Every structure is written in structure tokens, then in C-alpha cells.
Amino acid sequence: MNNLVISCQGLSKSYQQGKTIVSVLKGIDFNIAQGELVAVMGASGSGKSTLLHLLGGLDDATQGTVSIMGADIQTMSEVARGELRNRSLGFVYQFHHLLAEFSAVDNVAMPLLIRRVAPKLAREQAAELLNEVGLGHRLTHTPGELSGGERQRAAIARALVTKPACVLADEPTGNLDRHTAAGIHELMLKLNQQHQTSFLIVTHDPELGGKMQRVLHLDDGLLVN
């Protein structure tokens, strides 16, 4: 398939605890196609976040390969890997990780500024995304002046501002009430359709999982349908 955004083969991760080797992931083969919506579910401690970090190039595998847009990240320097992440991936976490001292528009513009986009253009593009996620009236507000749902919408806008091929989301609605979470679910589905951006979402929420095109379960270090 030539439309793969992320691909991994034989992906394994283990840690040493004292004299014991703990295997978290065991030989995972996995692909995400352009525009695909995929959920990964599993018990706490099953390695879901570890898988996300490996796929995003935030951690190194013990064995196996990870390719992003056809490029093998295992062979890259940290600088090259960081540039590929900035160009091809967006990240959304359970906690929004917005910078408290910056406005919503400056928070969303940050990945573009890191890419050395001119500040005026970066803020214009950030404002456009914030408007798209329903925060056009909150551009100058800091995270402390936003509700939980608004902060998570801003975090999603920040993940999408670079026009990534895929967004990796780790429990993106885990800290939200059910009504607010449902709004975030619908927002992600809408953005997926409008931008053809793939979403890989780690979640405990069966309601969110049920809205995905594909649901995988992480069980004893293996992904199963």
C-alpha cells in the first residue's frame, strides 16, 4: 500500500526491572492508512501509551521498525526525527499541555513557529484552525481562561495546524465529562473528514471506540482485532 502513513513490523519493547526483563510489546505488525480512524483499547498498563510513543518516534523500540510516510525513523538522527514529527504528526494528550502564559492563538501557532514560519502567518493559520474548532472568539484567552473542553479543542487545533498526515491521541477525552467528551469526539470525526487526517486514538471509552473505523485491542503485548 502506498498510502500508508505509519507502518511498523516486528515492533517490540521491553524494560529491565532489577534482574527481570519485562516485555510490554511483542512483535507488533501494524499499519495506518491515509484518512483512517483507528482506536487502540486495552487494560491499564497494557502498553497502549508505549505503543503510541514508539509510533510517534518519541521512544526507541527494543526490536522492529517504524516507518512514518515511508521513512524508517530508527535510522534517523534525533534532529531528522524531530523534523519528520513536526512535518507529519500531531499529538493530543489526556492533559492539554498548553503553555499557561501564552494565548490560545500563540499556543496553536507554536508548532509553526518551531518550523520557522513567519509569526504573522503562523498566527493567521492558528486563528483559522481555532475558528474551525469553535474557538474563534477565544483567540486571546490564556488556558486558565478556557474551560476543559475548550482547552482540549485548542490542543486538537495545535495538533492539526501543521496539516499532519496523522494525529496520535492518548486518552484525549479522559478528563472530560460525558457531554463535553461527546463534543470532542464529533469534532475529531469532522476534522478527519475535512482534512483526510488519520487519527490513532488510545482510549478506554467504548463510545469513542465505537465511532472508529477500526478497533484494536492490546492484550498481553499483542494487537488483536
C-alpha positions, -999 to 999 in steps of 0.1 A, spaced: 0 0 0 14 33 -10 -10 54 11 4 42 45 10 70 70 25 48 97 38 13 94 56 -10 119 69 -45 116 80 -68 145 77 -39 170 88 -50 205 96 -31 237 109 -45 269 123 -29 301 147 -43 327 134 -42 363 162 -54 385 172 -88 371 138 -93 353 131 -84 317 95 -71 313 81 -74 278 55 -47 271 50 -51 234 58 -83 215 64 -83 177 36 -60 166 28 -56 129 6 -26 122 -3 -1 95 -24 31 94 -36 43 60 -43 79 50 -76 92 65 -81 61 86 -97 63 121 -82 37 144 -88 31 182 -65 11 204 -81 -2 236 -68 -23 264 -65 -26 302 -44 0 321 -7 -9 319 -12 -30 287 13 -8 269 -11 15 249 9 47 256 42 29 250 29 19 215 19 55 208 53 68 218 71 42 196 49 50 166 55 87 171 92 83 174 92 96 210 109 64 222 131 37 207 119 1 201 138 -28 215 133 -46 182 114 -40 149 109 -10 127 87 20 125 81 40 93 64 74 90 55 84 55 78 57 42 108 68 62 124 44 87 127 65 119 150 40 136 179 50 113 174 88 117 192 113 138 172 129 166 172 162 146 158 145 115 133 125 135 121 157 152 117 174 118 97 144 105 74 145 136 68 182 131 60 178 95 39 146 95 24 140 130 2 158 155 -1 148 192 -30 152 216 -27 141 252 -51 135 281 -38 167 296 -38 196 271 -2 207 278 -9 242 266 15 268 278 -1 288 306 15 322 298 5 322 261 -28 329 245 -48 303 226 -36 316 192 1 316 203 -2 281 217 -17 268 185 9 287 164 38 271 183 45 241 160 46 265 130 69 289 149 92 259 156 91 253 119 103 289 114 71 300 97 68 338 99 50 348 131 22 367 114 14 338 90 17 313 119 -9 332 139 -32 336 109 -31 298 103 -36 292 141 -66 316 142 -81 297 112 -78 264 130 -92 278 162 -122 292 143 -127 257 128 -128 241 162 -153 267 175 -128 289 194 -127 319 170 -140 341 199 -113 329 223 -81 337 204 -65 360 230 -76 339 261 -50 320 280 -56 284 290 -66 295 325 -95 314 310 -107 284 289 -130 256 300 -117 220 300 -134 213 267 -121 245 252 -86 237 262 -88 203 246 -102 219 214 -72 242 214 -49 212 218 -65 195 189 -61 227 168 -25 228 178 -21 191 166 -36 199 132 -21 233 125 9 218 106 -15 198 84 -1 164 97 -8 131 80 -17 115 113 -28 127 148 -17 104 177 -41 109 206 -37 94 241 -70 94 261 -80 128 245 -113 129 264 -102 111 296 -105 141 318 -138 155 304 -174 149 314 -195 128 291 -213 157 273 -180 176 267 -163 144 256 -191 137 231 -185 171 216 -147 164 212 -155 130 196 -177 147 170 -150 174 164 -123 148 157 -146 129 133 -154 162 115 -118 172 112 -109 137 99 -134 140 71 -125 176 62 -87 172 63 -83 135 55 -61 133 85 -56 99 101 -63 95 138 -49 68 160 -66 71 194 -57 53 226 -89 52 247 -108 34 275 -141 49 262 -161 23 243 -184 51 229 -154 67 212 -141 33 201 -174 26 185 -171 56 163 -138 45 148 -134 26 115 -111 0 132 -107 -10 169 -77 -29 180 -72 -44 215 -38 -46 231 -37 -79 250 -5 -94 265 17 -72 243 -1 -81 210 -27 -61 190 -58 -81 181 -89 -71 162 
